[in-house]
């Protein structure tokens, strides 16, 4: 990507094969993940410092072909899935920090492992941080998104008594209901928060003024909001005064400490869940790596029901 703008700015290019530095592994990628946040970075609507030109992408899985200083050479030839810690994954060869990669369990394809690992790990991290006490009502914003799907699927396992979700498309609404949502609201309706019942915990991924409106429905004194996304392109418009008036808490789930927890603990745990049948991968389709621009179009048009994965 040489400049920010539309999907057409994602163009195939021949670049030198990278070499791993200390603590890194180089994989021959067999699957590359595409996220909605990457469409926002490309368009310039999400605050993200990115020197150009750049290779987008943060998730890749494949065979380890080279290791850097301090990395066990026994990893050579093994299959790993992980994140880059930034960008660089839309490529045939991808550098991963060894600390942010995990073995792909036997019997799992690189596509399924990668499709589920990151969003599932984020969902597990959010559910752990929510400290659900049993019987509480939770709201999952964007319950049809990659992370939202796993939040809906596993919330009751972690102690939620009632699960509310928001979605847009009818198909995503139906899936959320199948996965355990007791009530699904259409977040495409401008005043959807007016019909929102009171909730104890909110998994907030939209940001902007939506977060402020949802805050009015949090249980005074004990309500918790966990923010982890900016689907609106803006951070949650919440002030300290908003919290003091209600006695509720807002936890920002981002930054190095959060990433270390998610990818050090919950990422391998999610892969184990997949391998043992306690969760599943939601893949809408795979596309050749050179069709990354089309993958972005599909995500921007909300035309998918699961992950879009690129195959180098």
C-alpha positions as CSV (number, residue, x, y, z in Angstrom):
1,X,0.0,0.0,0.0
2,X,1.7,3.2,-1.2
3,X,-1.0,5.6,0.1
4,X,-4.2,5.6,2.1
5,X,-7.6,5.5,0.4
6,X,-9.8,2.9,-1.3
7,X,-9.2,-0.9,-1.7
8,X,-7.6,-0.2,-5.1
9,X,-4.5,1.1,-3.2
10,X,-3.7,-2.5,-2.2
11,X,-1.5,-3.7,-5.0
12,X,0.6,-6.9,-5.4
13,X,4.4,-6.2,-5.4
14,X,7.6,-8.2,-5.3
15,X,9.6,-7.5,-2.2
16,X,12.8,-9.1,-0.8
17,X,12.3,-12.1,1.6
18,X,12.6,-10.7,5.2
19,X,15.1,-12.1,7.7
20,X,14.1,-12.8,11.3
21,X,15.7,-10.6,14.0
22,X,16.2,-11.6,17.6
23,X,13.1,-13.3,19.1
24,X,11.4,-13.7,15.7
25,X,10.5,-16.5,13.4
26,X,10.0,-16.4,9.6
27,X,7.1,-18.5,8.3
28,X,6.1,-19.5,4.8
29,X,2.5,-18.3,5.1
30,X,-0.3,-20.8,4.4
31,X,-3.1,-18.5,5.6
32,X,-3.4,-14.8,6.3
33,X,-6.2,-13.1,8.2
34,X,-8.0,-9.9,7.2
35,X,-9.8,-7.8,9.7
36,X,-12.2,-4.9,9.5
37,X,-9.7,-2.7,11.4
38,X,-7.3,-3.1,8.5
39,X,-9.9,-1.6,6.2
40,X,-10.1,1.4,8.5
41,X,-6.3,1.7,8.6
42,X,-6.1,1.5,4.8
43,X,-8.8,4.2,4.5
44,X,-7.2,6.4,7.1
45,X,-10.3,6.4,9.3
46,X,-8.6,4.6,12.2
47,X,-5.8,6.4,14.1
48,X,-2.8,4.2,13.4
49,X,0.8,5.5,12.7
50,X,1.9,3.7,9.5
51,X,4.9,4.8,7.4
52,X,4.2,4.3,3.7
53,X,4.6,2.2,1.6
54,X,3.6,-0.6,3.8
55,X,2.4,-4.2,3.8
56,X,-0.8,-4.5,5.8
57,X,-1.9,-7.5,7.9
58,X,-1.4,-8.7,11.4
59,X,-2.2,-12.4,11.4
60,X,-0.6,-15.3,9.6
61,X,-0.1,-19.1,10.0
62,X,2.3,-21.3,8.2
63,X,5.6,-23.3,8.4
64,X,8.6,-22.0,10.2
65,X,11.5,-21.7,7.7
66,X,14.0,-19.6,9.7
67,X,14.4,-18.5,13.3
68,X,16.2,-15.5,14.8
69,X,18.6,-15.2,17.6
70,X,17.2,-16.6,20.9
71,X,14.6,-18.7,19.3
72,X,14.6,-22.5,19.6
73,X,15.8,-24.1,16.3
74,X,13.4,-27.0,17.0
75,X,10.6,-24.8,15.7
76,X,12.0,-25.1,12.2
77,X,9.5,-27.0,10.1
78,X,6.7,-26.7,12.6
79,X,3.3,-25.0,12.0
80,X,2.7,-21.8,13.9
81,X,-0.1,-19.3,14.0
82,X,0.4,-15.8,15.4
83,X,0.3,-12.1,15.0
84,X,3.0,-9.7,13.7
85,X,2.5,-7.1,16.4
86,X,1.8,-4.5,13.8
87,X,1.7,-5.1,10.0
88,X,3.4,-7.2,7.4
89,X,1.2,-10.2,7.1
90,X,-0.2,-9.8,3.6
91,X,2.8,-11.7,2.2
92,X,4.2,-15.1,1.3
93,X,6.8,-14.9,4.0
94,X,5.9,-13.3,7.3
95,X,7.9,-12.4,10.4
96,X,6.2,-13.2,13.7
97,X,7.5,-12.5,17.3
98,X,8.0,-16.0,18.7
99,X,6.3,-14.8,21.9
100,X,3.1,-14.0,19.9
101,X,2.9,-17.3,18.0
102,X,1.5,-20.7,19.1
103,X,1.7,-24.2,17.6
104,X,-1.2,-25.2,15.3
105,X,-2.6,-28.4,16.9
106,X,-2.5,-31.6,14.8
107,X,-5.7,-32.0,12.8
108,X,-6.4,-28.3,12.5
109,X,-5.9,-26.5,9.1
110,X,-3.9,-23.3,9.1
111,X,-7.0,-21.5,7.8
112,X,-9.3,-22.6,10.6
113,X,-6.7,-22.2,13.3
114,X,-5.9,-18.6,12.2
115,X,-9.5,-17.6,11.6
116,X,-10.5,-18.4,15.1
117,X,-7.4,-17.9,17.2
118,X,-7.2,-14.1,17.4
119,X,-10.9,-13.2,17.7
120,X,-11.5,-16.1,20.0
121,X,-8.5,-15.1,22.2
122,X,-9.8,-11.5,22.4
123,X,-13.2,-12.8,23.4
124,X,-11.8,-15.1,26.1
125,X,-9.7,-12.2,27.4
126,X,-12.8,-10.0,27.6
127,X,-14.8,-12.6,29.3
128,X,-12.1,-13.2,31.9
129,X,-11.8,-9.5,32.6
130,X,-15.6,-9.0,32.9
131,X,-15.5,-11.2,36.0
132,X,-19.1,-12.3,35.5
133,X,-20.7,-13.2,38.9
134,X,-23.4,-15.5,37.6
135,X,-26.8,-14.6,36.4
136,X,-25.8,-11.1,35.1
137,X,-27.2,-9.6,31.9
138,X,-24.5,-8.8,29.3
139,X,-24.6,-6.8,26.0
140,X,-22.4,-7.8,23.1
141,X,-22.2,-4.9,20.6
142,X,-21.7,-6.1,17.0
143,X,-22.5,-9.6,18.0
144,X,-22.0,-10.8,14.4
145,X,-18.4,-9.6,14.2
146,X,-15.5,-12.0,14.5
147,X,-15.0,-11.2,18.2
148,X,-18.6,-10.6,18.9
149,X,-19.6,-14.1,17.6
150,X,-17.3,-15.7,20.2
151,X,-18.5,-13.5,23.0
152,X,-22.1,-14.5,22.3
153,X,-21.2,-18.1,22.0
154,X,-19.2,-18.4,25.3
155,X,-20.8,-15.7,27.5
156,X,-23.1,-18.1,29.4
157,X,-20.2,-20.6,29.8
158,X,-18.4,-17.8,31.8
159,X,-21.5,-17.0,34.0
160,X,-23.8,-14.7,32.0
161,X,-27.5,-15.3,32.8
162,X,-28.9,-13.4,29.8
163,X,-27.1,-12.4,26.6
164,X,-28.2,-9.4,24.5
165,X,-26.5,-8.7,21.2
166,X,-26.6,-6.2,18.4
167,X,-26.3,-7.0,14.7
168,X,-27.1,-5.6,11.4
169,X,-27.9,-8.2,8.8
170,X,-30.7,-10.7,9.3
171,X,-28.4,-13.7,8.8
172,X,-26.1,-12.5,11.6
173,X,-29.1,-11.9,13.8
174,X,-30.2,-15.5,13.3
175,X,-26.7,-16.9,14.0
176,X,-26.5,-14.9,17.2
177,X,-29.8,-16.4,18.3
178,X,-28.5,-19.9,17.5
179,X,-25.4,-19.3,19.5
180,X,-27.3,-18.3,22.6
181,X,-28.4,-14.6,22.4
182,X,-31.7,-14.1,24.2
183,X,-32.4,-10.8,22.5
184,X,-30.9,-9.3,19.4
185,X,-31.2,-5.6,18.5
186,X,-30.7,-4.0,15.1
187,X,-27.8,-1.5,15.6
188,X,-28.6,-0.2,12.1
189,X,-31.6,1.6,13.7
190,X,-30.5,5.0,14.9
191,X,-32.4,4.8,18.1
192,X,-31.7,1.2,19.0
193,X,-30.4,2.1,22.4
194,X,-33.8,3.5,23.4
195,X,-35.2,0.0,23.5
196,X,-32.1,-1.5,25.3
197,X,-33.0,-3.1,28.7
198,X,-30.7,-2.4,31.7
199,X,-27.5,-4.5,31.6
200,X,-24.7,-5.4,34.0
201,X,-21.8,-5.8,31.5
202,X,-21.3,-4.3,28.1
203,X,-18.7,-5.5,25.6
204,X,-18.3,-2.2,23.7
205,X,-16.8,-2.3,20.2
206,X,-18.5,0.5,18.4
207,X,-17.2,3.6,20.2
208,X,-18.3,7.2,19.6
209,X,-21.6,8.4,21.0
210,X,-23.1,4.9,21.0
211,X,-20.9,4.1,24.0
212,X,-22.2,7.1,25.8
213,X,-25.9,6.2,25.1
214,X,-25.3,2.6,26.2
215,X,-23.8,3.8,29.5
216,X,-27.2,5.1,30.5
217,X,-28.4,1.4,30.6
218,X,-25.6,0.1,32.9
219,X,-26.6,-1.0,36.4
220,X,-25.7,1.8,38.7
221,X,-22.9,1.0,41.2
222,X,-21.9,-2.3,39.7
223,X,-22.1,-1.9,35.9
224,X,-19.0,-2.6,33.8
225,X,-18.2,-1.6,30.3
226,X,-15.2,-3.1,28.5
227,X,-14.2,-1.2,25.4
228,X,-12.1,-3.0,22.8
229,X,-13.0,-1.6,19.4
230,X,-13.6,1.5,17.3
231,X,-16.0,0.3,14.6
232,X,-17.3,3.8,14.3
233,X,-13.8,5.1,13.8
234,X,-14.0,7.1,17.1
235,X,-13.1,6.2,20.7
236,X,-15.9,5.9,23.3
237,X,-17.3,9.4,24.0
238,X,-17.3,9.0,27.8
239,X,-16.1,11.4,30.4
240,X,-15.0,10.9,34.0
241,X,-18.2,12.8,35.0
242,X,-20.3,10.3,33.2
243,X,-18.8,7.5,35.4
244,X,-19.0,9.4,38.7
245,X,-22.6,10.2,38.2
246,X,-23.5,6.5,37.8
247,X,-20.8,4.7,39.8
248,X,-20.0,2.4,36.9
249,X,-16.6,1.4,35.5
250,X,-15.1,1.4,32.0
251,X,-12.1,-0.7,31.3
252,X,-10.1,-0.1,28.1
253,X,-8.9,-3.4,26.8
254,X,-5.9,-2.4,24.6
255,X,-2.2,-1.7,24.9
256,X,0.9,-3.9,25.5
257,X,-0.3,-5.4,28.7
258,X,-3.6,-6.5,27.2
259,X,-1.9,-7.8,24.1
260,X,0.5,-9.9,26.2
261,X,-2.4,-11.4,28.2
262,X,-4.4,-12.2,25.1
263,X,-1.7,-13.6,22.9
264,X,0.4,-15.1,25.7
265,X,-2.4,-16.9,27.5
266,X,-5.7,-16.9,25.6
267,X,-4.4,-17.4,22.0
268,X,-3.0,-20.9,22.7
269,X,-6.1,-21.6,24.9
270,X,-8.3,-20.8,21.9
271,X,-6.4,-23.1,19.7
272,X,-6.8,-25.9,22.2
273,X,-10.6,-25.2,22.3
274,X,-10.7,-25.6,18.5
275,X,-8.7,-28.9,18.7
276,X,-10.9,-30.4,21.3
277,X,-14.2,-29.3,19.7
278,X,-15.1,-26.7,22.4
279,X,-15.3,-24.0,19.8
280,X,-15.2,-23.7,16.0
281,X,-13.9,-21.5,13.2
282,X,-16.2,-19.2,11.3
283,X,-14.8,-18.8,7.8
284,X,-16.9,-17.1,5.1
285,X,-14.4,-17.7,2.3
286,X,-10.8,-17.8,1.2
287,X,-9.2,-15.7,-1.5
288,X,-5.8,-15.7,-3.2
289,X,-3.4,-13.3,-1.5
290,X,-3.4,-11.0,-4.6
291,X,-7.1,-10.4,-4.1
292,X,-6.6,-8.6,-0.8
293,X,-8.4,-5.6,-2.2
294,X,-11.5,-7.7,-2.8
295,X,-11.3,-9.0,0.7
296,X,-11.4,-5.4,2.0
297,X,-14.4,-4.6,-0.3
298,X,-16.3,-7.6,1.1
299,X,-15.7,-6.5,4.7
300,X,-16.6,-2.9,4.0
301,X,-19.8,-4.0,2.4
302,X,-20.7,-6.2,5.4
303,X,-21.1,-9.0,2.8
304,X,-19.6,-11.8,4.9
305,X,-20.7,-14.1,7.7
306,X,-17.3,-15.0,8.9
307,X,-13.6,-14.5,8.4
308,X,-12.2,-13.7,5.0
309,X,-8.8,-15.5,4.7
310,X,-6.1,-14.9,2.2
311,X,-4.1,-17.9,0.8
312,X,-0.5,-17.0,-0.5
